[in-house]
């Protein structure tokens, strides 16, 4: 699983490079509203990150859509999401 926080464009490019080059990545979880640190204690960020990780480890459906997919990388980067 690859978790992508909503942060700088450069970090998103690094994360999507991992997604593009690692066929073993089965799930991608984009965490909107989360800055450079997913575990920051702000709002519900810690709970959302924990839910994503727990679902993955228990092989349950993701609480967030699988996004971006490999096919969505160009649009994801272009749209600055």
FENFENBEL-V598100 format. One record per pair of residues at least 6 apart in sequence whose ideal C-beta (glycine too) atoms are under 8 Angstrom apart, sorted by the first residue. I is the first residue (numbers start at 1). J is the second residue. D is the distance in whole Angstrom. If there is no record, write none. Layout:
i/j/d
I/J/D
I/J/D
//
This chain:
i/j/d
1/25/7
1/26/7
1/27/4
1/28/7
1/29/7
1/52/8
1/53/8
1/56/5
2/15/6
2/18/6
2/19/6
2/22/8
2/25/5
2/27/7
2/28/5
2/29/7
3/28/8
3/29/5
3/31/6
3/38/7
3/49/7
3/52/6
3/53/8
4/12/6
4/15/5
4/16/8
4/28/7
4/29/7
4/30/5
4/31/7
4/68/8
5/11/7
5/31/5
5/34/4
5/35/6
5/36/6
5/37/7
5/38/5
6/30/7
6/31/6
6/32/5
6/33/6
6/34/6
6/35/7
6/81/8
7/34/8
7/35/6
7/36/5
8/36/8
9/77/7
9/80/6
11/36/7
12/76/7
12/77/6
13/77/6
16/68/7
16/73/5
16/76/6
16/77/6
18/25/7
19/25/6
19/28/6
19/68/7
19/70/6
19/73/7
20/70/6
20/73/6
27/56/6
27/62/6
27/66/6
28/66/6
28/67/6
28/68/6
28/69/7
29/52/5
29/62/6
29/64/5
29/66/8
29/67/8
30/64/7
30/67/5
30/68/6
30/76/8
30/81/7
31/38/6
31/45/7
31/48/6
31/49/7
31/52/7
31/64/8
32/81/8
33/43/7
33/45/7
34/40/7
34/45/5
34/48/7
34/49/7
38/45/6
38/46/8
38/49/4
39/45/7
39/46/6
39/49/6
40/46/7
48/63/7
48/64/8
51/63/5
52/62/7
52/63/6
52/64/6
54/60/8
55/61/7
55/62/6
55/63/6
56/62/7
67/76/8
68/75/8
68/76/4
//
